[in-house]
Amino acid sequence: MSQENLEIQLQRLAQAKGLPDLRLDADGYCMVRIDNLLDLSFQFEEDSQSLVLSVCCGMLPATRRERVLHALLDANFHWSGSGGATISTNSAEGTVYLQLREPTAQLDADRLEDLLQGLILNGEIWVARLARLSASGTQAKTPPHFSDPFQIRA
């Protein structure tokens, strides 16, 4: 039922936004390219009955790698620099991904759209940030922790 709900929500989203047909393959996977910039994948995980959304943000640089990895770690602290998703590396590919997991049993169209908008926006930010971190001689500013005005600081 959970995968069926996800497939219904993907079809609704595609119809509402004029997207190509978003259908999971036999392995529960689907990928779409956003603005010719981001590869966004949808992966249904049977064991957890959840959707894993992933955006590829780019390659780890050959130089200044420590600076980039430090920025990624900082972004994951209270998810303050990743919009609630987890930013990580796939060492085998040498790439940086922004990912989140969401249970699908009660997933509705509004929640799916909110998740996608947040992930795409943060993915675009990280594509640009990785380029700056890789190219510049000075470290790009890391967003301050608790920068969200709706977070409570005690």
C-alpha positions as CSV (number, residue, x, y, z in Angstrom):
1,M,0.0,0.0,0.0
2,S,2.8,2.4,0.8
3,Q,4.5,2.0,-2.6
4,E,1.1,2.3,-4.2
5,N,0.4,5.6,-2.4
6,L,3.8,6.9,-3.5
7,E,3.1,6.0,-7.1
8,I,-0.3,7.8,-7.0
9,Q,1.4,10.9,-5.5
10,L,4.1,10.9,-8.2
11,Q,1.5,10.7,-10.9
12,R,-0.5,13.6,-9.3
13,L,2.6,15.7,-9.0
14,A,3.6,15.1,-12.7
15,Q,0.1,16.0,-13.9
16,A,-0.1,19.1,-11.7
17,K,3.3,20.4,-12.7
18,G,3.4,19.4,-16.3
19,L,6.3,17.0,-15.7
20,P,7.2,13.9,-17.6
21,D,5.6,10.8,-16.4
22,L,7.1,10.0,-13.0
23,R,6.9,6.2,-12.6
24,L,9.0,3.9,-10.5
25,D,10.7,1.1,-12.3
26,A,10.6,-2.5,-11.1
27,D,13.3,-1.7,-8.5
28,G,11.3,1.2,-7.1
29,Y,13.5,3.9,-8.7
30,C,12.9,6.9,-10.9
31,M,15.1,9.8,-11.9
32,V,14.4,13.2,-13.4
33,R,16.7,16.1,-14.4
34,I,15.7,19.5,-13.1
35,D,16.6,22.6,-15.1
36,N,19.4,20.7,-16.8
37,L,21.3,21.1,-13.6
38,L,20.2,18.6,-10.9
39,D,19.6,14.9,-11.1
40,L,16.8,14.1,-8.7
41,S,16.1,10.5,-7.8
42,F,13.2,8.9,-6.1
43,Q,13.8,5.5,-4.5
44,F,11.2,3.5,-2.7
45,E,12.6,1.3,0.1
46,E,10.5,-1.7,0.8
47,D,12.0,-2.5,4.2
48,S,11.3,0.9,5.7
49,Q,8.3,1.7,3.5
50,S,9.8,5.0,2.8
51,L,10.9,7.3,-0.1
52,V,14.5,8.4,-0.3
53,L,15.0,11.5,-2.4
54,S,18.5,12.3,-3.6
55,V,20.0,15.2,-5.5
56,C,23.5,15.0,-6.9
57,C,25.2,18.3,-6.1
58,G,28.4,17.7,-7.9
59,M,31.8,16.1,-7.7
60,L,34.2,16.3,-4.8
61,P,37.1,18.5,-6.0
62,A,40.6,17.1,-6.5
63,T,42.0,20.0,-4.6
64,R,40.7,21.8,-1.5
65,R,38.9,18.6,-0.6
66,E,39.4,19.2,3.2
67,R,37.6,22.6,2.9
68,V,34.7,21.0,1.1
69,L,34.4,18.1,3.5
70,H,34.5,20.5,6.5
71,A,31.7,22.6,5.0
72,L,29.6,19.4,4.4
73,L,30.1,18.4,8.1
74,D,29.1,21.8,9.3
75,A,26.0,21.8,7.1
76,N,24.8,18.6,8.8
77,F,25.0,20.0,12.3
78,H,21.3,20.3,13.2
79,W,20.8,20.2,9.4
80,S,21.3,24.0,9.5
81,G,23.0,24.2,6.1
82,S,21.1,21.4,4.4
83,G,17.5,22.4,4.8
84,G,16.7,19.4,6.9
85,A,18.2,16.9,4.5
86,T,21.6,15.1,5.0
87,I,24.5,16.1,2.8
88,S,27.1,13.4,2.2
89,T,29.6,11.9,-0.1
90,N,29.6,8.8,-2.2
91,S,33.3,8.0,-2.1
92,A,33.1,5.4,-4.8
93,E,31.7,7.9,-7.2
94,G,33.5,11.0,-5.8
95,T,30.2,12.9,-5.6
96,V,28.2,14.9,-3.1
97,Y,24.6,14.1,-2.5
98,L,21.7,15.8,-0.6
99,Q,19.3,13.2,0.6
100,L,16.2,12.8,2.8
101,R,13.9,9.9,3.8
102,E,10.1,10.2,4.2
103,P,7.6,7.5,5.2
104,T,5.2,6.9,2.3
105,A,2.1,5.5,4.0
106,Q,0.6,8.9,4.7
107,L,2.5,10.9,2.1
108,D,0.2,13.4,0.3
109,A,0.7,15.7,-2.7
110,D,1.4,18.8,-0.6
111,R,4.0,17.1,1.6
112,L,5.7,15.6,-1.5
113,E,5.8,19.0,-3.2
114,D,7.2,20.7,-0.1
115,L,10.0,18.1,0.2
116,L,10.9,18.4,-3.4
117,Q,11.0,22.2,-3.4
118,G,13.2,22.2,-0.3
119,L,15.5,19.6,-1.7
120,I,15.8,21.2,-5.1
121,L,16.4,24.7,-3.6
122,N,19.1,23.4,-1.3
123,G,20.6,21.3,-4.1
124,E,21.0,24.4,-6.2
125,I,22.6,26.2,-3.3
126,W,25.1,23.3,-2.8
127,V,25.9,23.1,-6.5
128,A,27.0,26.8,-6.4
129,R,28.6,26.4,-3.1
130,L,30.7,23.4,-4.2
131,A,31.9,25.4,-7.2
132,R,32.9,28.3,-4.9
133,L,34.6,26.1,-2.4
134,S,36.5,24.3,-5.1
135,A,37.7,27.4,-6.9
136,S,38.3,30.0,-4.3
137,G,41.4,30.4,-2.3
138,T,39.4,31.5,0.7
139,Q,36.9,29.5,2.5
140,A,33.3,30.2,1.7
141,K,31.2,31.3,4.7
142,T,29.3,28.5,6.4
143,P,25.8,29.4,7.5
144,P,25.7,30.1,11.2
145,H,24.0,27.5,13.3
146,F,20.5,28.3,14.5
147,S,20.1,30.7,11.5
148,D,16.5,29.6,11.0
149,P,14.3,32.3,12.7
150,F,11.9,29.5,13.8
151,Q,14.5,27.6,15.8
152,I,14.6,28.2,19.5
153,R,17.9,28.9,21.0
154,A,18.2,28.2,24.7
